[in-house]
Amino acid sequence: MKPALILLSGLVVFSPTVLAEDEAPVKTSMDSIAEKQTIPCSQELRQLARASLKKNPHRMLSYSSESDDVHLYNALAVTNYRDRDSHVTFHGVKNTSGTCDTSVTESYVLQTSCADARHEAFSKWDFQGKLTDRTFVLTSKRIAGKQAFLTEQFSTLCLVTTRQVVRT
């Protein structure tokens, strides 16, 4: 079954109820960058970007457009969700054993207190501790190596930063 597109007042909306299981894999800006230049940990970064960005609209800027930097790769994406935008940073580096270490860090603001955010969005995460008096750290039960940092802003906003480190 092909994805259905619905045009509403000039907006293109994907209907999730008609998406097929056998559709083509998600293509992100990381795929486009990797097709144009050689980047370290290309496959790992592409997989991480697909898992992180999914089908959400985004734009990505690579730190360097040079193909000769074989040590560290960095790119920042701005991605759009229905209720907010976020900054997503990807890193990839070949380690001394020749395998790749990659990470993704995402930051966004929720228009609620961090206590409410903890209860609503992070209720299934384990409390790891407090980094400061306004920042607490959570650990994902589902995704190995993923943490969330929730920092109270003016008692009405919550700055959320998640990070995941993947070692291969």
N, C-alpha and C positions, 0 to 999 in steps of 0.2 A: 504494500500500500504506500502511496506517495504522500508526503506531507501536504497538508492543505494550507493555503494562504488565504487569509481573510483581510480584505481591504476596508478599513473603517476610518473615515475622515482623513485619508492620506497616510494612515499608519498601517504597517504590515505587521500582522499578528500571527504567530504560529499557534495552531490549535493542537494542544498536547494529546487530545483524545484520538487523533487520527494519525499520529506518527507511527511508522512501521518499525519493527524490530530489525529489519534487514536493510535499513537505509545506510547511506554512505557515512563513514566516520566523520566526526566533527573536524572541521579545519579551522585552525586559529591563525592569528598573525604570526605566531612562533613558527608555524609550518612555512608561511610565506618568507619569513626572514631566513630560515634554514635552507630554503631552496635557492636563495640569492647569494648567500655567503656561508663559508665554513665556520661553524661554531662548535666549541667543545661541548661534549655531552648532548649532541643534537637530538638523538632519539629520546633520551631521558627527559630533556626539557620539553620536547614536543608532547610527550605523554603527560607530563605534569601540567602543561598549559591546557591540554584538552580536558583533563580532569578538573582543573580549577575554573577555567573560563566557561566551559560547556558551550552552549549556544548563545550565551549572552553577548550582545553587541559590545565591541571593545576596539580600542586602538592601542598599538604598542610601539614603543620607541626603544630601539637597541642602544646601549651605551656607546657602542662603537660600530661603525659600518665597515671596519677593516676586517679582513678575513685572516689576518696573521696573528691575532691574539689567541693563542692556544691554551692559555692558562685559566682565565676566568671570563665567564660570560655573564652579563647583566642586562636585563631589559625591564622596563616599567610599562605596565598597561593601565589604562583607565577603562573600567568596565561598567556597564549600565545594568542595573536591576530595575524592576518595576517601581521600587520605593526608594532607591538611593543609588549613588555612584560610589565606586571604591577604587583605590590604588592598589595594584597588584605588582609585586616585584619578584622576578625570577632570577636565580643565580645558578650557575653550573660551573663546576671545576673538576678537572681530572686530578685525582689524588695520587700519592706516591706509589700506590699499588697498580695504577693504570686504570682503575675503575672511576666511576663518576659519583660525586656528591652534588646533589641539587637541593634547592630550597625554594619555597614560595612563601611570600609574606603579603598579607592583604590587610588594608586599613580602611575603616569607614566609620561614620558617625551614626548612631541610632538616636532617634528623638524620644528617648526615655531614660530613666535612671538606670544605672548599671545593675542595681538590685532587681529591677523589673526585667532587664535584659537577661540576667542570670537565670531568673525563674522561667522566662518565656522561651528564649532561644538557646540557652546553654544548660538546661536542667539535667541533661544526661551526661554532662562533663564532670570530671572529678576536680574538686578544689585542690590545688597544689600548694597555694600559699599566697602571701601578700608581698608584692615587690616594693610598694610604698604604702602610705596610709590611704591613698585613693586608688591604687591599682592592685587588683588581684589577678592571680594566674590560675588558669584551668587547664586540664589535660583531657584530650578526647579519649573516650573509651573505645570508639570505633576505628579511629585512624591513628596508627602508630606514628609517634614522633610529632603529633600536632598539638599545639598549645594555643590558648587564647589569653590575651591580656585585655582586661576591661578597666578603663580609667574614667572615673567620674569627672564630668565637666559641668560646672555651674549647677549641680544637683538635678538638672533636667535633661542632660545629654550624656551619652556614653560613647567614648572613643574606644573602638574595638580594633585590635590588631591580632590576626591569627598568623601563625607560622608553622610550617611543616618542613622538616629536614628529611631527605630521602638519601640513604647511602646504599650504593649497589656494589 
